[in-house]
Amino acid sequence: MFSEIAPPMQAMSPSPPSVTRLFDIPRYQAATFPLESSLAEKVNGQWVRYDTGSVLEQINAVSRGLIALGIQRGDKIAIVSNNRPQWNFIDLGAQQIGAVVVPLYPTISESDYRYILAHAEVRKVFVSDRELYGKMMRINADTGSLRKVYTFDEIPEAPHWTEVTMAAGTISQEEVEARMAEIAPGDLATIIYTSGTTGTPKGVMLSHRNMLCGIQSCLFFLPVKPGHRAISFLPLCHIFERMVLYVYLYTGVSVHYAENMETIGPNIQEVRPHFFTTVPRLLEKVYERISAKARTLGGFKRMIFNWSMSVGVKYSIEEDFTPWYRLQLWVARKLVFDKWYEALGGNLVGIVTGAAPLNPKMCKLFSAAGIAVREGYGQTEAAPVVSFNRFDAGLAKEGTVGVPIPNVEVKIADNGEICVRGENVMLGYYKNPEETAKAIDAEGWLHTGDVGEWVEGKFIRLTDRLKEIFKTSNGKYVAPQPIENAFKESFYIEQMMVIGENRKFTAALIVPSFPKLGEWCRAHGVPFDENNRAAVLAHPKVQELFQKQCNRYNERFSQTEKVKKFVLLPDEWTIEGGELTPTMKPRRKAILGKYGQQAEEIYRED
């Protein structure tokens, strides 16, 4: 059945025996390297810091309060909030008494909230603000099991989360310790509902052991150490950032939560972090802003910038450099790249990206600037890490998602599907044995649905999603993701979806980057009206611009894969509009359903 197998890497030194469950991690920090600033948030313009002792006190108070309020082992607690220390207090406080945490995105629809809260039989919900509180109260009557909604922000009409800790006085810490003693590593810790690109969200059940498999593997390969600072801005409800948060606590890294996505730049300057995780799009936006500023420079300065970029794109994270290139890189850093490094705080030892493919050009340029960027791969069902490029020599390769983590086996099936087996593989889908049986076979292999291949026998390269590969009417298969990823390297293409199933040729729906397109139009004498995008996109010069983009990137692909025609769309795809999942992945069926008429226009002549 399987064509290639990678055995698990040799296990590293065992972790301290006291860390066998997620809520053991803060205790490990307290015993090993207590911090003056374990968790920090910005409130009213000032950073508020919690030392390790205070973090433990809050976690224990939440545990006692939940017991006093009648929460039993196995009860579900939902958190719907932006990143903040209170998120962690509820998460770990609930886990300590055997409650199961259900984290949810603040951006999903009310219908999704209604389904998930009812399906998981959630008892209590903690939300961040008035808007989310209003949503929860509107659907409260439909969920059956929901008892009370608390807010982290102080809202006069809503119960504040401190009502839970205020109830703690009636319960002793000994009772919390007794409950903790009953919780085994294999017990259910959290249920994370998948984004639902193909239908109803499924609840991924993860145990403490599942999560710790990835956490303890990453401890040995991330360049962080006690006393380092990290900034966190990816949602904690996403398994990627939540897992990394546990790693920070485990390794004694001080965590600072960004205020919001708009303040990441200023917050980075304030925190001067040593490490953070991100999605590739953020790095692309940083580069786009730098490039836009460079276009305003005078002749000589712009020439220096362009020369430095030409040096940067030749960088390789495998670092097999000639003396001549090392000299060029040193000059480029002194003239240009050191400013990038300072703009990101001046202390960075590494960045890890996930959730979407990393443009190799971004990896090269930021790494050339002394900012080591590494790409990883995983999915919620694998808790979530399968592989990632390391910061050690010989264990990183551009264009791949790295080497499998220790104690995890990876197979590539005959059809190219990546299959995973190990202690990281989920317990199953909540209340859904049929889907569980489809995902995990009788031998314990998780079928990821991702298509990939081995590079040099140890690196994994992703090529597409199994269900997204389509066949044209002439019987040729097309994998859309590599085409989309290549085309989105263009500054003028913000979003793109390749189509062509059962058609004579491959085509695309394209959403332009309107800020970039506006700059181009003004520079080329094309009228640009933000309120009449359709007219802008219909302009012959704009059509010619995007045809040139297609011609440029089509050179990388076979005749069958080349985008023969395209249509430009005036509206961005959003989570609220239903075109994107909360993790920003395209809902292909929804997009094709919404823009079916435009797609038909492409093929009308055929």
C-alpha positions as CSV (number, residue, x, y, z in Angstrom):
1,M,0.0,0.0,0.0
2,F,2.8,2.4,0.9
3,S,5.7,3.2,-1.4
4,E,8.0,5.0,1.1
5,I,8.5,5.0,4.8
6,A,10.5,7.2,7.1
7,P,11.2,5.6,10.5
8,P,10.9,7.7,13.6
9,M,14.0,9.7,14.5
10,Q,15.8,8.5,17.6
11,A,14.1,9.7,20.7
12,M,15.8,12.5,22.6
13,S,16.5,12.6,26.3
14,P,13.4,12.0,28.3
15,S,11.5,15.0,29.7
16,P,11.2,15.5,33.4
17,P,8.9,12.9,34.7
18,S,6.7,15.6,36.4
19,V,5.6,16.8,33.0
20,T,3.1,14.2,31.7
21,R,0.1,16.5,31.4
22,L,-0.3,20.0,30.0
23,F,-1.1,21.6,33.3
24,D,2.2,20.3,34.7
25,I,4.1,22.8,32.6
26,P,3.6,25.9,34.7
27,R,4.6,23.9,37.7
28,Y,7.8,22.8,35.9
29,Q,8.5,26.5,35.1
30,A,8.0,27.5,38.7
31,A,10.4,24.7,40.0
32,T,13.1,25.2,37.3
33,F,13.3,28.8,36.2
34,P,10.6,31.1,37.7
35,L,10.2,34.3,35.7
36,E,9.4,37.8,36.8
37,S,7.4,38.1,33.5
38,S,5.9,34.8,32.5
39,L,2.8,36.2,30.7
40,A,2.2,39.8,29.7
41,E,-0.5,41.9,28.1
42,K,-0.9,45.6,27.3
43,V,-3.7,47.3,29.2
44,N,-4.5,51.0,28.7
45,G,-1.1,51.6,27.1
46,Q,0.9,49.8,29.8
47,W,2.4,46.3,29.9
48,V,0.9,44.2,32.7
49,R,3.1,41.3,33.7
50,Y,2.4,38.1,35.6
51,D,5.3,36.4,37.3
52,T,5.3,32.6,37.4
53,G,3.9,32.5,40.9
54,S,1.0,34.7,39.9
55,V,0.2,32.6,36.9
56,L,0.0,29.5,39.1
57,E,-2.1,31.3,41.6
58,Q,-4.6,32.4,38.9
59,I,-4.7,28.9,37.4
60,N,-5.4,27.3,40.8
61,A,-8.0,29.9,41.6
62,V,-9.8,29.1,38.3
63,S,-9.7,25.4,39.2
64,R,-11.2,25.9,42.7
65,G,-13.8,28.3,41.3
66,L,-15.0,25.9,38.6
67,I,-15.3,23.1,41.2
68,A,-17.4,25.5,43.4
69,L,-19.6,26.2,40.4
70,G,-20.3,22.6,39.9
71,I,-18.0,21.7,37.0
72,Q,-17.3,18.0,36.8
73,R,-14.7,15.9,35.1
74,G,-15.4,15.7,31.4
75,D,-17.5,18.9,31.3
76,K,-16.8,21.2,28.4
77,I,-15.5,24.8,28.8
78,A,-15.3,27.0,25.7
79,I,-13.0,30.0,25.3
80,V,-13.8,32.6,22.5
81,S,-11.3,35.4,22.9
82,N,-8.3,37.2,21.6
83,N,-4.9,36.3,23.1
84,R,-4.5,37.4,26.7
85,P,-3.2,35.8,30.0
86,Q,-6.8,35.1,31.1
87,W,-7.1,32.7,28.1
88,N,-4.3,30.6,29.7
89,F,-5.7,30.9,33.2
90,I,-9.0,29.4,32.1
91,D,-7.4,26.8,29.8
92,L,-5.0,25.3,32.4
93,G,-7.3,25.9,35.3
94,A,-10.1,23.9,33.6
95,Q,-7.6,21.1,32.6
96,Q,-6.4,20.7,36.2
97,I,-9.9,19.4,37.3
98,G,-10.5,17.2,34.3
99,A,-12.7,19.6,32.3
100,V,-12.2,19.7,28.5
101,V,-11.4,23.0,26.8
102,V,-13.1,23.9,23.5
103,P,-11.3,26.9,22.0
104,L,-13.2,28.8,19.3
105,Y,-12.4,31.5,16.9
106,P,-13.9,34.9,17.6
107,T,-14.6,35.3,13.9
108,I,-16.8,32.4,13.0
109,S,-20.5,32.6,12.3
110,E,-23.4,32.4,14.8
111,S,-24.5,29.2,13.1
112,D,-21.1,27.6,13.7
113,Y,-21.2,28.7,17.3
114,R,-24.7,27.3,17.7
115,Y,-23.6,23.9,16.2
116,I,-20.3,23.6,18.1
117,L,-21.6,24.6,21.5
118,A,-24.6,22.2,21.2
119,H,-22.5,19.4,19.7
120,A,-19.8,19.6,22.4
121,E,-22.4,20.2,25.2
122,V,-20.5,23.1,26.5
123,R,-21.3,24.1,30.1
124,K,-19.6,27.5,30.4
125,V,-18.2,30.0,27.8
126,F,-15.6,32.7,28.4
127,V,-15.6,35.5,25.8
128,S,-13.5,38.6,25.4
129,D,-15.9,41.4,24.7
130,R,-19.4,42.8,24.4
131,E,-19.9,41.8,20.8
132,L,-19.1,38.2,21.5
133,Y,-21.2,38.2,24.6
134,G,-24.2,39.4,22.6
135,K,-23.7,36.6,20.1
136,M,-23.6,34.0,22.8
137,M,-26.7,35.3,24.5
138,R,-28.6,35.3,21.2
139,I,-27.8,31.6,20.7
140,N,-27.9,30.5,24.3
141,A,-31.4,29.2,24.1
142,D,-30.5,26.9,21.2
143,T,-27.5,25.1,22.7
144,G,-29.3,23.0,25.4
145,S,-26.3,22.5,27.8
146,L,-25.0,26.1,27.9
147,R,-25.3,27.5,31.5
148,K,-23.4,30.8,31.7
149,V,-21.3,33.2,29.7
150,Y,-18.5,35.2,31.3
151,T,-16.5,38.1,29.8
152,F,-12.8,39.0,30.1
153,D,-13.6,42.7,29.5
154,E,-15.6,44.4,32.2
155,I,-19.1,44.9,30.8
156,P,-21.9,46.1,33.2
157,E,-24.6,43.7,31.9
158,A,-22.3,40.6,31.8
159,P,-20.8,38.3,34.4
160,H,-17.1,39.0,34.7
161,W,-14.6,36.0,34.6
162,T,-13.4,37.0,38.1
163,E,-16.7,35.7,39.5
164,V,-15.2,32.3,39.0
165,T,-12.0,33.0,41.0
166,M,-14.1,34.8,43.6
167,A,-16.0,31.5,44.1
168,A,-12.7,29.7,44.8
169,G,-12.7,30.5,48.6
170,T,-15.1,27.6,49.4
171,I,-12.8,25.0,47.9
172,S,-9.4,23.9,49.2
173,Q,-6.3,23.5,47.0
174,E,-6.2,19.9,48.3
175,E,-9.3,19.1,46.4
176,V,-7.8,20.5,43.2
177,E,-4.6,18.4,43.8
178,A,-6.8,15.3,44.3
179,R,-8.5,15.9,41.0
180,M,-5.2,16.4,39.3
181,A,-3.9,13.1,40.6
182,E,-6.8,11.3,38.8
183,I,-5.9,12.7,35.4
184,A,-3.8,10.4,33.2
185,P,-1.6,11.4,30.2
186,G,-3.9,9.7,27.8
187,D,-7.0,11.5,29.1
188,L,-8.9,14.0,26.8
189,A,-7.6,17.5,27.3
190,T,-9.2,19.5,24.5
191,I,-11.6,19.4,21.6
192,I,-10.6,21.6,18.6
193,Y,-13.1,22.0,15.9
194,T,-11.7,22.0,12.4
195,S,-12.3,24.8,10.0
196,G,-14.8,22.9,7.9
197,T,-13.5,23.5,4.3
198,T,-15.6,20.6,3.1
199,G,-18.7,20.7,5.4
200,T,-19.7,20.6,9.1
201,P,-16.8,21.2,11.5
202,K,-15.4,18.1,13.2
203,G,-14.3,18.0,16.8
204,V,-10.7,16.8,17.0
205,M,-10.1,15.1,20.4
206,L,-6.6,15.6,21.7
207,S,-5.1,14.1,24.9
208,H,-2.4,15.5,27.1
209,R,0.0,12.8,25.6
210,N,-1.0,13.9,22.0
211,M,0.0,17.5,22.7
212,L,3.1,16.7,24.7
213,C,4.5,14.5,21.9
214,G,5.0,17.6,19.7
215,I,5.8,20.0,22.6
216,Q,8.6,17.9,24.0
217,S,10.0,17.2,20.6
218,C,10.2,20.9,19.7
219,L,12.0,21.7,23.0
220,F,15.2,20.4,21.5
221,F,15.0,22.1,18.1
222,L,13.8,25.7,18.7
223,P,16.5,28.3,19.4
224,V,14.9,29.6,22.6
225,K,16.1,29.5,26.2
226,P,15.1,30.7,29.7
227,G,14.9,34.5,29.8
228,H,14.1,34.9,26.1
229,R,11.1,37.0,25.1
230,A,8.4,36.0,22.6
231,I,5.5,37.9,21.1
232,S,2.3,36.1,20.3
233,F,-0.3,37.3,17.9
234,L,-1.6,34.2,16.0
235,P,-4.9,33.0,17.6
236,L,-4.5,30.7,20.6
237,C,-7.6,28.9,19.5
238,H,-5.5,27.6,16.6
239,I,-3.5,24.5,17.6
240,F,-0.3,25.9,16.2
241,E,0.0,28.9,18.4
242,R,-1.4,27.1,21.4
243,M,1.2,24.4,21.2
244,V,4.0,27.0,20.8
245,L,2.6,28.8,23.9
246,Y,3.1,25.6,25.9
247,V,6.7,25.4,24.6
248,Y,7.3,28.9,25.7
249,L,6.1,28.1,29.2
250,Y,8.1,24.9,29.3
251,T,11.4,26.6,28.2
252,G,11.1,29.7,30.4
253,V,10.3,32.1,27.6
254,S,8.5,35.3,28.6
255,V,5.3,35.6,26.5
256,H,4.0,39.0,25.5
257,Y,0.6,39.2,23.8
258,A,0.2,41.7,21.0
259,E,-2.7,44.1,21.4
260,N,-4.2,43.2,18.0
261,M,-3.0,42.6,14.4
262,E,-2.7,46.3,13.7
263,T,-0.3,46.9,16.5
264,I,2.1,44.1,15.8
265,G,4.8,46.4,14.5
266,P,4.9,48.8,17.5
267,N,4.5,45.9,19.9
268,I,7.5,44.2,18.4
269,Q,9.5,47.3,18.9
270,E,8.5,47.5,22.5
271,V,9.0,43.8,23.3
272,R,12.2,43.3,21.2
273,P,11.4,39.5,21.0
274,H,13.9,36.7,20.4
275,F,11.3,34.5,18.7
276,F,7.8,34.4,17.3
277,T,5.6,32.3,15.1
278,T,3.7,33.7,12.1
279,V,1.9,32.9,8.9
280,P,3.7,33.6,5.6
281,R,1.3,36.3,4.6
282,L,2.6,38.6,7.4
283,L,6.2,38.3,6.2
284,E,4.9,39.1,2.6
285,K,3.2,42.2,3.9
286,V,6.3,43.4,5.7
287,Y,8.3,42.9,2.5
288,E,5.7,44.7,0.4
289,R,5.8,47.7,2.7
290,I,9.6,47.7,2.5
291,S,9.5,47.5,-1.3
292,A,6.9,50.2,-1.6
293,K,9.2,52.5,0.5
294,A,12.2,51.5,-1.7
295,R,10.3,52.7,-4.8
296,T,10.3,56.2,-3.4
297,L,14.1,56.3,-3.0
298,G,16.4,58.3,-5.2
299,G,18.5,56.7,-8.0
300,F,21.6,55.7,-6.0
301,K,19.8,54.5,-2.9
302,R,17.3,52.5,-5.0
303,M,20.2,50.9,-6.9
304,I,21.7,49.8,-3.6
305,F,18.4,48.4,-2.4
306,N,17.9,46.5,-5.7
307,W,21.5,45.1,-5.5
308,S,21.0,44.0,-1.9
309,M,17.8,42.2,-3.0
310,S,19.6,40.4,-5.7
311,V,22.2,39.2,-3.2
312,G,19.4,38.2,-0.8
313,V,17.5,36.0,-3.2
314,K,20.7,34.0,-3.7
315,Y,20.8,33.1,0.0
316,S,20.4,29.5,1.0
317,I,19.4,28.3,4.4
318,E,21.7,25.3,3.7
319,E,24.5,27.9,3.9
320,D,27.0,26.6,1.3
321,F,28.5,30.0,0.6
322,T,31.6,31.0,-1.4
323,P,33.9,33.6,0.2
324,W,32.8,36.1,-2.5
325,Y,29.1,35.6,-1.7
326,R,29.9,36.0,2.1
327,L,31.5,39.4,1.3
328,Q,28.5,40.5,-0.8
329,L,26.1,39.4,2.0
330,W,28.1,41.3,4.6
331,V,27.9,44.5,2.5
332,A,24.2,44.0,1.8
333,R,23.5,43.6,5.5
334,K,25.4,46.7,6.4
335,L,23.7,48.8,3.8
336,V,20.1,47.4,3.9
337,F,19.3,44.2,5.8
338,D,20.4,45.3,9.2
339,K,17.6,47.8,9.1
340,W,15.1,44.9,8.6
341,Y,16.6,43.2,11.6
342,E,16.3,46.3,13.8
343,A,12.7,46.9,12.6
344,L,11.8,43.4,14.0
345,G,13.3,44.3,17.4
346,G,17.0,43.6,16.9
347,N,17.0,40.4,19.0
348,L,15.4,37.7,16.8
349,V,17.0,34.3,16.8
350,G,14.2,32.7,14.7
351,I,10.8,32.7,13.2
352,V,8.7,29.6,12.5
353,T,5.9,29.8,9.9
354,G,2.9,27.5,9.4
355,A,-0.7,27.2,8.3
356,A,0.2,28.0,4.6
357,P,3.1,27.5,2.2
358,L,6.1,29.8,2.6
359,N,7.2,31.6,-0.5
360,P,10.9,30.5,-0.9
361,K,11.8,34.1,-1.8
362,M,10.6,35.3,1.6
363,C,12.6,32.6,3.3
364,K,15.7,33.6,1.4
365,L,15.4,37.4,1.9
366,F,14.6,37.4,5.6
367,S,17.3,34.8,6.3
368,A,19.8,36.9,4.4
369,A,18.8,39.7,6.8
370,G,19.9,37.5,9.7
371,I,16.4,36.6,10.6
372,A,16.2,32.8,10.4
373,V,12.9,31.7,9.0
374,R,11.8,28.1,9.1
375,E,8.7,26.4,7.7
376,G,6.8,23.6,9.4
377,Y,3.9,21.3,8.7
378,G,1.2,19.6,10.6
379,Q,-2.6,19.5,11.2
380,T,-4.9,19.6,14.1
381,E,-5.4,15.8,14.0
382,A,-1.6,15.4,14.5
383,A,-1.5,17.8,17.6
384,P,-0.3,19.6,15.4
385,V,3.3,19.0,14.4
386,V,4.5,16.5,11.8
387,S,7.7,18.1,10.6
388,F,9.6,21.3,10.4
389,N,12.8,22.7,9.2
390,R,15.3,23.0,12.1
391,F,17.7,25.7,13.0
392,D,20.6,23.2,13.0
393,A,22.9,22.7,10.0
394,G,21.8,19.9,7.7
395,L,18.2,19.8,8.9
396,A,16.7,22.6,6.8
397,K,15.9,22.8,3.1
398,E,14.1,25.5,1.2
399,G,10.9,24.5,-0.5
400,T,10.2,21.7,2.0
401,V,8.4,21.5,5.4
402,G,11.4,19.9,7.0
403,V,12.2,16.6,8.8
404,P,9.6,14.6,10.8
405,I,9.7,15.2,14.6
406,P,11.1,12.5,16.9
407,N,8.8,9.6,17.7
408,V,6.6,10.2,14.7
409,E,6.5,7.9,11.6
410,V,5.7,9.3,8.2
411,K,4.7,7.3,5.1
412,I,4.0,8.4,1.5
413,A,1.2,6.3,0.1
414,D,1.1,5.1,-3.5
415,N,-1.3,8.0,-4.4
416,G,1.1,10.5,-2.8
417,E,-0.9,11.0,0.5
418,I,1.1,11.8,3.6
419,C,0.3,9.4,6.4
420,V,1.4,9.8,10.0
421,R,1.6,7.5,13.0
422,G,2.7,8.2,16.6
423,E,1.7,9.5,20.0
424,N,0.7,12.8,18.4
425,V,-2.2,11.3,16.4
426,M,-5.6,12.3,17.8
427,L,-8.0,10.2,19.8
428,G,-10.6,10.6,17.1
429,Y,-13.4,12.9,16.1
430,Y,-15.9,13.7,18.9
431,K,-19.2,11.8,18.5
432,N,-18.1,10.8,15.0
433,P,-16.8,7.3,14.8
434,E,-17.4,7.0,11.0
435,E,-15.2,10.0,10.2
436,T,-12.6,8.7,12.7
437,A,-12.4,5.4,10.9
438,K,-11.9,7.2,7.6
439,A,-9.1,9.3,9.0
440,I,-7.2,6.6,11.1
441,D,-6.8,3.1,9.6
442,A,-6.6,-0.2,11.4
443,E,-2.8,0.1,11.7
444,G,-3.0,3.5,13.4
445,W,-2.0,5.6,10.4
446,L,-3.5,9.1,10.2
447,H,-4.4,9.8,6.6
448,T,-3.8,13.6,6.3
449,G,-5.3,14.3,2.9
450,D,-2.1,16.2,2.0
451,V,0.0,15.1,-1.0
452,G,3.8,15.1,-0.7
453,E,7.1,13.6,-1.6
454,W,10.5,12.9,-0.1
455,V,13.4,15.1,-0.9
456,E,16.9,13.7,-0.2
457,G,15.2,10.9,1.7
458,K,14.4,12.9,4.9
459,F,12.7,16.2,4.0
460,I,9.0,16.4,3.1
461,R,7.8,18.6,0.3
462,L,4.0,19.3,0.1
463,T,2.5,19.3,-3.4
464,D,-1.2,19.6,-2.8
465,R,-4.4,18.5,-1.1
466,L,-5.7,15.1,-2.2
467,K,-9.3,16.3,-2.6
468,E,-8.3,19.5,-4.4
469,I,-6.5,17.8,-7.3
470,F,-8.8,17.7,-10.4
471,K,-8.9,16.2,-13.8
472,T,-9.4,18.2,-17.0
473,S,-11.7,16.9,-19.8
474,N,-8.7,15.5,-21.6
475,G,-7.8,13.3,-18.7
476,K,-4.9,15.2,-17.3
477,Y,-4.6,15.8,-13.6
478,V,-3.9,19.3,-12.2
479,A,-2.8,20.2,-8.6
480,P,-4.0,23.7,-8.0
481,Q,-2.0,24.7,-4.9
482,P,1.5,24.9,-6.5
483,I,0.0,27.1,-9.3
484,E,-1.8,29.4,-6.8
485,N,1.3,29.6,-4.6
486,A,3.5,30.6,-7.5
487,F,1.1,33.2,-8.9
488,K,0.6,34.8,-5.4
489,E,4.3,35.7,-5.5
490,S,3.1,38.6,-7.7
491,F,2.5,41.8,-5.7
492,Y,-0.6,42.3,-7.8
493,I,-2.3,39.0,-6.8
494,E,-3.8,38.9,-3.4
495,Q,-6.0,35.7,-3.7
496,M,-6.4,33.1,-6.4
497,M,-8.3,29.9,-7.1
498,V,-7.4,27.6,-10.0
499,I,-10.3,25.9,-11.7
500,G,-10.8,23.5,-14.6
501,E,-12.3,20.3,-13.4
502,N,-13.8,18.4,-16.4
503,R,-12.9,21.4,-18.6
504,K,-10.6,21.7,-21.6
505,F,-8.1,23.9,-19.9
506,T,-7.0,25.4,-16.6
507,A,-8.2,28.8,-15.6
508,A,-8.3,31.0,-12.5
509,L,-10.4,33.4,-10.4
510,I,-8.1,36.2,-9.2
511,V,-8.6,38.8,-6.6
512,P,-6.1,41.6,-7.1
513,S,-4.1,43.4,-4.4
514,F,-6.0,46.6,-4.7
515,P,-3.5,48.8,-2.8
516,K,-0.8,47.6,-5.2
517,L,-3.1,47.9,-8.2
518,G,-4.0,51.4,-7.2
519,E,-0.3,52.4,-7.1
520,W,0.2,50.9,-10.6
521,C,-2.8,52.6,-12.1
522,R,-1.7,56.0,-10.8
523,A,1.8,55.5,-12.2
524,H,0.4,54.4,-15.6
525,G,-2.4,57.0,-16.1
526,V,-5.2,54.5,-15.5
527,P,-8.2,55.9,-13.6
528,F,-8.6,54.2,-10.3
529,D,-11.9,54.4,-8.4
530,E,-12.0,52.3,-5.2
531,N,-15.8,52.6,-5.3
532,N,-16.0,51.3,-8.9
533,R,-13.5,48.4,-8.9
534,A,-15.3,46.6,-11.7
535,A,-14.6,49.5,-14.1
536,V,-10.9,49.5,-13.0
537,L,-10.6,45.7,-13.6
538,A,-12.2,46.0,-17.0
539,H,-9.7,48.6,-18.3
540,P,-7.6,47.1,-21.1
541,K,-4.3,48.2,-19.5
542,V,-5.2,46.4,-16.2
543,Q,-6.2,43.3,-18.2
544,E,-2.9,43.5,-20.0
545,L,-1.0,43.8,-16.6
546,F,-2.6,40.6,-15.3
547,Q,-2.1,38.8,-18.6
548,K,1.6,39.6,-18.2
549,Q,1.6,38.2,-14.7
550,C,0.0,35.0,-16.0
551,N,2.5,34.7,-18.8
552,R,5.4,35.2,-16.3
553,Y,4.3,32.5,-13.8
554,N,2.9,30.1,-16.4
555,E,6.5,29.5,-17.5
556,R,7.0,27.3,-14.5
557,F,4.2,24.8,-15.4
558,S,3.4,22.2,-18.0
559,Q,1.0,22.9,-20.8
560,T,-1.9,21.3,-18.9
561,E,-1.2,23.4,-15.8
562,K,-0.8,26.7,-17.5
563,V,-3.6,29.3,-16.7
564,K,-5.1,29.9,-20.1
565,K,-7.8,32.4,-19.0
566,F,-8.7,34.3,-15.9
567,V,-11.3,36.6,-14.4
568,L,-10.6,39.4,-12.0
569,L,-12.9,39.7,-9.1
570,P,-13.7,43.1,-7.3
571,D,-14.2,41.8,-3.8
572,E,-11.7,40.1,-1.4
573,W,-12.6,36.7,0.0
574,T,-13.2,36.9,3.8
575,I,-14.2,34.7,6.7
576,E,-17.3,36.7,7.2
577,G,-18.3,36.3,3.6
578,G,-17.9,32.5,3.8
579,E,-15.1,32.2,1.3
580,L,-12.4,31.6,3.9
581,T,-12.1,29.4,6.9
582,P,-10.9,30.9,10.2
583,T,-7.4,29.8,9.3
584,M,-7.7,31.7,6.0
585,K,-7.9,28.7,3.8
586,P,-10.2,29.0,0.8
587,R,-13.5,27.2,0.9
588,R,-13.3,26.2,-2.7
589,K,-16.9,25.0,-3.1
590,A,-18.2,28.2,-1.5
591,I,-16.1,30.3,-3.8
592,L,-17.1,28.4,-6.9
593,G,-20.7,28.6,-5.9
594,K,-20.5,32.3,-5.4
595,Y,-18.6,33.0,-8.6
596,G,-20.1,30.3,-10.7
597,Q,-21.3,32.7,-13.3
598,Q,-17.9,34.3,-13.8
599,A,-16.4,30.8,-14.1
600,E,-18.9,29.9,-16.7
601,E,-18.0,33.0,-18.7
602,I,-14.4,31.8,-18.9
603,Y,-15.5,28.6,-20.6
604,R,-18.5,29.9,-22.6
605,E,-16.7,29.7,-25.9
606,D,-16.0,26.0,-25.3
